[in-house]
Each structure stands twice: as C-alpha cells, then as structure tokens.
C-alpha cells in the first residue's frame, strides 16, 4: 500500500511522518473509514509507546478531530504494546513473506503512498533491500553448541528497514485475522489471509504463538 523511509536523530520527525502517512491513507476513499492496524516494533525501549501517543494525541488544526478507527497489536515482551521481533519470530516473518512472494500474492497498490520519498524511489529501495536480505548461518563454536541463524539485510553497509516493515505487515495481518483477541475489531466478513493467498492451515510458521493478552489490545476511541 505504501512505504516510508526517513533518517533522522529527532524522534519527533518520525512521529510526524507516521501521522502524515496515516492521513495520506485516509485520503483514499476506500480507506477513509477502514480499520487501521498499528504494528509497532517493540524492541526499541519505549518508542512503540511514543508512536502510539503520537496517534492518540493528534488533532487536525482546523476540525480538531483525531485519528479514528484504529487498533494497536499488543505482542511485545510480557504481552505489552508492539511486536517483539525475537529470532524465532524473525524466522516466521521471513518464511511468511517468502511464501507470499513465491506465489505472487504481494503487489503494489494502484494508489501507492509515500509522503517522504518519490514512489518510484521507494519501490526501488524496497527491491534493493529484498535482494540483499539473507539468512546468515554461523557454525557452532563448541562441540555441543548450536548453529546460529541471523535474518538480516544489513550486509555491506545496506539497510533492511523496509523489508522488516513488510514482514511486520504480513505477520501482523496474519495475527490480526487469526487471533481471537482481535475478533471484535474485525469486519465479520473480512478474511485477511485470502489477501496474502494463505490459509491458516498452510501459512508457514517457525512455531505456534499462543500468547494471550489479559488487558486486550489498545484501541483508538476518538471522535
């Protein structure tokens, strides 16, 4: 649907970019009232919470209205906000995107959105990162050691942020449409796995993830 890439030392610029991207999606008629599913990587201290607060606190300068109809996944450490990208989950994410690409179920939307980059440049950057993404295997250092696998595109000075974003979108879609915790946020007729060309019984998975959230996901409730 869209891609953004920004290099900055000021986190406020990142927050403003997130808001711009959301508003650009909302400007497309078919997405104006669609459920917005936020999947924040939770590995970076409290950045997921800061991003969520940016969405919660946004108000249009003219109408005073905020961003409505959204839900944030809570799949972080100890079931907190965001998505914790452990080694196991990175493998699962990689396999899911690889399968979707193999069967031709990932494509650019006609209304592709990129507020920070030229759309063509954004697409080229994603293609370049996908081409560099790999699995680095390190042999065990001791007799009884384990083989270490690293899923990364950060080789020869390159980045993999857009690949990770794509992986989070794919696995977040799977989680949102399969997990009973998010059932009340879904359209009764929605089937997100069909959009990826995958069924629950055929989707690749490194392991089953059955964590439960006692407090439930966070949802936007602004009018």
C-alpha positions, 0 to 999 in steps of 0.5 A: 500500500505504501512505504516510508523511509526517513533518517533522522536523530529527532524522534519527533520527525518520525512521529510526524511522518507516521501521522502524515502517512496515516492521513495520506491513507485516509485520503483514499476513499476506500480507506477513509473509514477502514480499520487501521492496524498499528504494528509497532516494533517493540524492541526499541525501549519505549518508542512503540509507546511514543508512536502510539501517543503520537496517534492518540494525541493528534488533532487536525488544526482546523476540525480538531478531530483525531485519528479514528478507527484504529487498533494497536497489536499488543505482542511485545515482551510480557504481552505489552504494546508492539511486536517483539521481533525475537529470532524465532519470530524473525524466522516466521516473518521471513518464511511468511513473506517468502511464501507470499512472494513465491506465489505472487500474492504481494503487489503494489497498490494502484494508489501507492503512498509515500509522503517522504520519498518519490514512489518510484524511489521507494519501490526501488529501495524496497527491491534493493533491500529484498535482494540483499536480505539473507539468512546468515548461518554461523557454525557452532563454536563448541562441540555441543553448541548450536548453529546460529541463524541471523535474518538480516539485510544489513550486509555491506553497509545496506539497510533492511528497514523496509523489508522488516516493515513488510514482514511486520505487515504480513505477520501482523495481518496474519495475527490480526485475522487469526487471533481471537483477541482481535475478533471484535475489531474485525469486519465479520466478513473480512478474511485477511489471509485470502489477501496474502493467498494463505490459509491458516492451515498452510501459512508457514510458521517457525512455531505456534504463538499462543500468547494471550493478552489479559488487558486486550489490545489498545484501541483508538476511541476518538471522535 
